[in-house]
Amino acid sequence: MAEQTHVLFVEDDDVIREATQLALERDGFAVTAMPDGLSGLEAFRARRPDIALLDVMLPGLDGVSLCRRIRDESTVPVIMVSARADSIDVVLGLEAGADDYVTKPFDGAVLVARIRAVLRRFGHAGGPDRGTEDSSSMSGGVLTFGELEIDTEGMEVRRSGQPVALTPTEMRLLLEFSSAPGTVLSRDKLLERVWDYGWGGDTRVVDVHVQRLRTKIGQDRIETVRGFGYKLKA
């Protein structure tokens, strides 16, 4: 029997927490549900879940701070839960290291689909096929763009010879760009390829992750093409 995927769900609303836990368990997930940020952090450290689902507004330690603490210790996927789609908290959560977000009230089937999409891309961090040689150089699975080196087999990145720590989502995004350097990739295409969205998604997820990636590999390495998307400078 396959081992159950373990979800840590941190939510202070008793009704939402209990109903969501039951829904996830019916879909075959093992769930640890906690009512506040501090107990959520303790549960994360004790249980090491496969994915964390964090409400933004939590007592004691808010969801954004909890996400940041988790990200300091682990690259485990994190999905933020926000009460408002237009909330600045969504962006703050993504900037803190979250990989995706959902808004309340959410449909149970949509939540499960989003969780599975995140888990799929974390389980297949290799990203798209690497057949490009373009204007970058490639040797033994290593792509080179100026001072940036991407080992597509070892899933390692170096900048000026120094290792760069990327989350799996950031790595997949970089691999997508490096598969077609100089080619403009739209936000919708990136949502489909990196986030595995078979439906429409919020392009802020892309924008925040691109900015996070820029801070690690160089602000000028990924160029914004206004009205169209982004491209990796070859």
Secondary structure, DSSP 4 states (H G I P E B T S, - for coil): -PPPPEEEEE-S-HHHHHHHHHHHHHTT-EEEEESSHHHHHHHHHHH--SEEEEESS-SSS-HHHHHHHHHHH----EEEEES-TT-HHHHHHHHTT-SEEEESS--HHHHHHHHHHHHHHHHTTT-S-----SSSEEETTEEEETTEEEETTTTEEEETTEEE---HHHHHHHHHHHTSTT--B-HHHHHHHHS--SS---THHHHHHHHHHHHHH-TTTEEEETTTEEEE--
